[in-house]
Amino acid sequence: MTAPRTRPERLWHRPFRRSDRRCAAPEGQATRLPALTGGPYRIARPHPATVRPQAPAVRPPAPAAPVVDVPSRLSLPDGTELVLRTAGPADKAAALALHHRCSPASLRMRYHGPVRDADRYLDHLLDARHGHSLAVTAADGRVLALGHLMWDDGEAELAVLVEDAWQRHGLGLALLRRLTAAARAAGVGTVYAVTQASNTGLIAAMRRLAAPLEFRAEDGTLVITATLTAGEACTQPIR
């Protein structure tokens, strides 16, 4: 009796990935990513070395340097003033506190399953080598929402988590607008979000990006792809 054929396992924070690689491992070594949703994990292989052609050739755009994002103020209709800024490793404790305040339902919408070992995966998400992260913070420093732009070959994945008490206030839309602008600044013209059909908040926010969208069901999830256009505004006020 022959052994069953090995199938690619699902990644730790969602079941869909356009490319077959997640990130380059430190020192060029393969590494195991944590299984956060109760499922198996995949071994992430190092990125192949870049081969430079002898003659000039057109190459797909790729993030060449970390995205620099200037903090900005968000004014809610009730007069509340918040700050939208770049997030990094120093925000890990505040990001963990945000996850602890979120309901299981909100976490399922973001990660498509029960979440565990947040202490481990936030190290990856907040690392600028793998993408660009933003945070919406209150006056007391609490992180109320997190947004991530994760490089995926010539594309990038969008993901947003908003604390329950601050949902439906436009924070997710503000994050998506700024993240798509960061993707464009990095030379990435296609971004996508993976969610569930019941996540009406994210779907509505994606529709307000003023970008052509494509909806496709894959592996039991909904993949929303946005094609960005040059010069698209990202500083629209929250309404």
C-alpha positions in Angstrom: 0.0 0.0 0.0 1.5 3.3 -1.1 1.5 6.3 1.1 -1.0 9.0 0.3 0.3 11.9 -1.8 1.3 14.9 0.2 -0.8 18.0 -0.3 0.3 21.6 0.4 -1.0 22.4 3.9 -2.9 25.5 4.8 -1.0 28.6 6.0 -1.3 29.7 9.6 -3.5 32.8 9.3 -5.8 31.8 6.4 -6.4 28.9 3.9 -5.6 30.7 0.7 -2.3 32.0 -0.8 -1.6 33.1 -4.3 2.0 32.2 -4.3 3.7 29.1 -2.9 6.0 31.0 -0.6 5.3 33.1 2.5 8.6 34.9 3.3 12.3 34.4 3.1 13.6 32.6 6.2 16.4 34.1 8.3 19.9 33.4 7.0 18.4 31.6 4.0 17.1 28.7 6.0 13.7 27.0 5.7 11.6 27.7 8.7 8.3 26.4 10.2 5.5 28.9 10.6 3.3 28.6 13.6 -0.1 26.9 13.3 -2.5 29.5 14.6 -5.9 28.2 13.6 -5.6 24.7 14.9 -4.5 23.3 11.6 -1.1 22.1 10.2 1.6 24.5 9.2 3.6 24.8 6.0 7.4 25.0 5.7 8.4 28.4 4.2 11.3 28.1 1.8 13.8 30.9 1.2 13.2 33.1 -1.8 15.2 32.1 -4.8 18.2 34.2 -5.5 17.5 37.0 -8.0 19.1 36.4 -11.4 20.0 39.7 -13.2 19.6 39.5 -17.0 22.6 40.5 -19.2 20.4 42.8 -21.2 17.7 45.3 -19.9 14.4 43.6 -19.5 11.0 44.5 -18.1 10.5 43.0 -14.7 7.4 42.9 -12.5 7.3 45.6 -9.7 8.4 44.6 -6.2 8.8 46.4 -3.0 12.4 47.7 -3.1 12.4 49.5 0.3 10.3 49.8 3.5 7.2 52.0 3.0 7.4 55.2 5.0 4.0 56.4 6.3 3.5 59.7 8.0 1.1 59.6 11.0 -2.3 61.3 10.4 -5.3 62.2 12.5 -8.7 60.6 12.0 -11.7 62.6 13.2 -14.8 60.6 13.8 -18.3 62.2 13.4 -18.7 62.3 17.2 -15.6 64.4 17.6 -13.3 61.6 18.7 -9.7 62.2 17.5 -7.6 59.1 16.7 -4.2 58.6 15.1 -3.3 56.4 12.1 0.3 55.5 12.0 2.9 52.8 11.0 3.0 49.9 13.4 6.1 47.8 14.1 7.7 45.4 16.6 7.4 48.0 19.4 3.6 47.7 19.1 3.5 44.0 19.9 2.2 44.4 23.4 -0.5 46.8 22.4 -1.4 44.5 19.5 -1.7 41.5 21.8 -4.0 43.6 24.1 -6.2 44.4 21.1 -6.5 40.7 20.3 -7.5 39.9 23.9 -10.3 42.6 23.7 -11.7 41.3 20.4 -14.5 38.8 20.4 -14.0 35.2 19.1 -16.3 36.2 16.2 -14.1 39.1 15.2 -11.0 37.0 15.4 -12.6 34.3 13.2 -13.5 36.9 10.6 -9.9 37.9 10.5 -8.1 34.5 10.8 -10.8 32.1 9.5 -10.6 29.9 12.6 -9.7 29.9 16.4 -6.6 31.9 17.1 -3.8 30.8 19.3 -0.1 31.8 19.8 -0.7 35.4 18.9 2.5 36.2 20.6 4.4 34.3 17.9 2.6 35.4 14.7 2.6 39.1 15.6 6.4 39.0 15.4 6.0 38.0 11.7 3.2 40.4 10.9 4.8 43.4 12.5 8.2 42.8 10.8 8.7 45.3 8.0 10.7 42.7 6.0 7.4 40.9 5.2 5.0 43.8 4.6 3.7 47.0 6.0 1.6 47.4 9.1 -0.6 50.2 10.3 -2.3 50.9 13.6 -5.2 53.2 14.6 -4.5 54.4 18.2 -6.5 56.2 20.8 -5.2 59.2 22.9 -4.2 56.8 25.7 -2.0 54.7 23.3 -4.4 51.8 22.9 -4.3 50.1 19.5 -8.0 50.0 18.3 -7.4 48.5 14.9 -4.5 46.9 12.9 -4.0 46.6 9.2 -1.4 44.6 7.3 -0.1 44.7 3.8 1.8 41.4 3.1 4.0 41.1 0.1 3.1 38.1 -2.1 5.3 38.1 -5.2 4.1 41.0 -7.4 0.9 41.3 -5.4 0.1 42.0 -1.8 -2.5 40.7 0.7 -4.7 43.1 2.8 -5.9 42.1 6.3 -7.6 44.2 8.9 -8.7 43.7 12.5 -10.8 46.2 14.4 -11.8 46.0 18.0 -15.5 45.2 18.4 -16.4 48.5 20.2 -14.9 50.5 17.3 -16.3 48.6 14.4 -18.6 50.5 12.0 -16.8 53.8 12.6 -14.8 53.7 9.4 -11.5 52.6 10.9 -11.2 49.5 8.6 -11.9 51.7 5.5 -9.2 54.2 6.6 -6.7 51.4 7.0 -7.5 49.9 3.6 -7.2 53.2 1.9 -3.8 53.9 3.4 -2.6 50.3 2.8 -3.5 50.4 -0.9 -1.7 53.7 -1.2 1.4 52.1 0.4 1.1 49.2 -2.1 1.0 51.6 -5.0 4.0 53.5 -3.6 5.9 50.2 -3.5 5.0 49.5 -7.2 2.4 46.9 -6.4 -0.7 47.3 -8.6 -2.8 44.3 -7.4 -4.0 43.7 -3.8 -6.4 41.2 -2.5 -8.2 40.3 0.7 -9.4 36.9 1.8 -12.5 36.7 4.0 -15.8 35.0 4.4 -19.0 35.9 2.6 -20.5 36.8 5.9 -17.9 39.6 6.5 -20.1 42.3 5.1 -18.1 45.1 6.8 -14.9 44.2 4.9 -16.7 43.6 1.7 -18.4 47.1 1.9 -15.1 48.7 2.7 -13.4 47.1 -0.3 -16.2 48.4 -2.5 -15.4 51.9 -1.3 -11.8 51.8 -2.5 -12.8 53.2 -5.9 -10.9 50.4 -7.6 -12.1 47.6 -9.9 -12.9 44.5 -7.9 -13.0 40.8 -8.7 -14.8 38.4 -6.4 -13.9 34.7 -6.4 -14.7 31.8 -4.1 -11.7 29.6 -3.3 -11.2 26.9 -0.7 -14.4 27.9 1.2 -13.3 31.6 1.4 -14.1 34.7 -0.6 -11.1 36.3 -2.4 -11.6 40.0 -3.3 -9.0 41.3 -5.7 -8.5 45.1 -6.3 -6.6 46.5 -9.3 -5.1 49.8 -8.2 -4.8 52.8 -10.5 -2.1 55.4 -10.4 -2.8 58.5 -8.3 -5.8 57.1 -6.4 -6.4 59.2 -3.3 -5.9 57.7 0.1 -6.5 60.6 2.4 -10.3 60.7 2.2 -12.0 61.6 5.5 -13.9 59.0 7.5 -17.7 59.2 6.9 
